[in-house]
Amino acid sequence: MARQPTGVSWSTRIGVTVTRKVAGAVGRNRIKRLVREVFRRGRTGLPAGLDVVWVAKRNASEVAYCDVERGLATLGQRLAAGVGGG
């Protein structure tokens, strides 16, 4: 994951990248839907005005909802502590 201030204070956005090396078309779309849903539900835990880029790794097709949720929560905690996300 990487982060970049958008310059706009009210909108935190996400971009999801899943290459063909990770999974076929159905698997890639499932991963993107999963990450977008976790982000939709958990975006309040992130500071406003960020662009978050989520790059799926090769084992992403095996990841469960709770794992993605935990990753987003960890990112929110790191950003709140000033450590950064990427």
Secondary structure, DSSP 8 states (H G I E B T S, - for coil): -EEEE-S-TT--EEEEE--TTT--HHHHHHHHHHHHHHHHHHGGGS-SSEEEEEE--GGGGG--HHHHHHHHHHHHHHHHHT----
